[in-house]
């Protein structure tokens, strides 16, 4: 949803999303993953249920929601470094969104485990965690200029509580899972 259908929308997401998908399909067309876009924080089109979701956060600006799953088990969350309280990719200009998507898909394709087949990108982002995603995007040539953090303490509290609850539920080791060590990340 977005302009012109919804008068609450910050962005023209109805026309933007098909253009974004066209650009990404040129390189990643064979990948069966889901990207969602909504024009405002009401999120009527439910972009947070996608591996990569974009929510209108200002005039032609989008906030990233990462790690949603199409089976509905998980909602995507803003890209937050909980140790520092910094939020990343909070207001990405519409013309830069494809670069972030491209870098995130590249990260997934390069480091996914053998059990992470098409359709599991949201689970991949949840497994590797936001710190590694932030590290990847800060070092990626297409996205490093977008990775200026913002301190948004009021928004962190609810997400931090959810994160702690999720971590306590997942405290037992998962068999067969691989991890991405920070020293192994490269864009080569």
C-alpha positions, 0 to 999 in steps of 0.5 A, a space after each residue: 500500500 502507498 500513494 495514491 491508494 493510501 493517504 497516510 502513506 509517506 511514499 509511492 510504494 505501489 509503483 516503487 515495489 515493481 520497479 525494485 523487483 525488476 532491478 533485483 530480478 535482473 541479477 537474482 531472478 532465479 532466487 525464490 525469496 520474498 521482499 515486501 514494501 509498505 508506504 507507511 508504518 501501518 504496514 498494511 501489506 505486511 512487509 515484515 513477514 518477508 525476509 527483507 521488508 521496507 516500511 515508509 519512514 518519510 517522504 520517499 524514505 524506507 526503513 529496513 525490517 529484516 528476518 521475517 518469514 513467509 510462514 508467519 513464525 517471525 516478523 522482521 525487525 529493524 536493523 538494531 545493534 543492541 549492544 550500542 543502541 544504534 539503529 541502521 538503515 532507518 531512512 534509506 532513500 528510495 533510490 538506494 533500497 535496491 543496493 541494500 537488497 542486492 548486498 543482503 541477497 549476496 550475503 545470503 547466497 554466499 554464506 547460507 548453509 546447505 539446509 537453507 534452500 530458497 525461501 529460507 532467507 529470513 531464517 538465515 538472517 535470524 541465524 547469523 544475527 544483526 551484528 554480522 549483517 551490520 558488519 557485512 553492510 558496513 564493509 560492502 561497497 554498495 552500502 557502506 555510505 548508508 550505514 550511519 547509525 541513529 540512536 533511537 532509544 524509545 524504539 529499542 525497548 520493545 525490540 530488546 525485550 523480544 530479542 531477550 525472550 527469543 534468545 532464552 527460547 533458543 538457548 539450546 544449541 541447534 544441531 546441524 547449523 553453521 555459523 558465519 565467523 566475522 573474520 570470514 566475511 569478504 566481498 570477493 
